[in-house]
Amino acid sequence: MISAFSHGNRRRRRGFSTVLGRIGEWMRHRRDARALEGLTDDQLKDIGLSRAEIEGVVRFGPGSAGRT
């Protein structure tokens, strides 16, 4: 028999894993942004980026540098 309590636990676990997933994603974005911010302007230009595009590329992926 499945009680309402067990359904609530599943929802809480799912919510908790969603939060952890988003925190992990944010940490990866920050790590990647720091790595790109550590490059010189010439190095960024070599890979087709400007400093202003870093956040968009990190958040939305290649080809989306203009999105924020």
C-alpha positions in Angstrom: 0.0 0.0 0.0 1.3 3.4 -0.9 0.5 6.2 1.4 0.2 9.9 0.7 3.3 10.3 2.8 5.4 8.2 0.4 4.2 10.3 -2.5 5.3 13.5 -0.7 8.7 11.9 -0.1 9.1 11.2 -3.9 8.2 14.8 -4.7 10.6 16.1 -2.2 13.4 13.9 -3.5 12.6 15.0 -7.1 12.6 18.6 -6.0 15.9 18.2 -4.1 17.6 16.5 -7.1 16.3 19.4 -9.3 17.9 21.9 -7.0 21.1 20.0 -6.9 21.1 19.7 -10.7 20.7 23.5 -11.0 23.4 24.2 -8.5 25.7 21.9 -10.4 24.8 23.6 -13.7 25.5 27.0 -12.2 28.8 25.8 -10.8 29.8 24.5 -14.3 28.8 27.8 -15.9 30.9 29.8 -13.4 33.9 27.5 -13.9 33.6 27.8 -17.7 33.1 31.6 -17.5 36.2 32.0 -15.3 38.2 29.9 -17.7 37.2 32.1 -20.7 37.6 35.3 -18.7 41.2 34.2 -18.0 42.0 34.3 -21.7 43.5 37.3 -23.3 41.5 39.3 -25.8 43.6 37.9 -28.6 43.0 34.4 -27.5 39.2 35.0 -27.3 39.4 36.5 -30.8 41.2 33.4 -32.0 38.2 31.3 -30.9 35.7 33.8 -32.3 34.5 35.4 -29.1 34.7 38.8 -27.5 34.7 39.4 -23.7 31.1 40.6 -23.9 29.9 37.3 -25.3 31.3 35.0 -22.6 28.3 34.9 -20.4 25.9 34.2 -23.3 28.1 31.4 -24.7 28.5 29.8 -21.2 24.8 29.9 -20.5 23.3 29.1 -23.9 26.1 27.4 -25.8 28.0 28.1 -29.0 26.2 30.2 -31.6 24.2 32.0 -29.0 26.7 34.7 -28.1 24.2 37.4 -28.6 21.6 36.0 -26.2 21.5 37.0 -22.6 
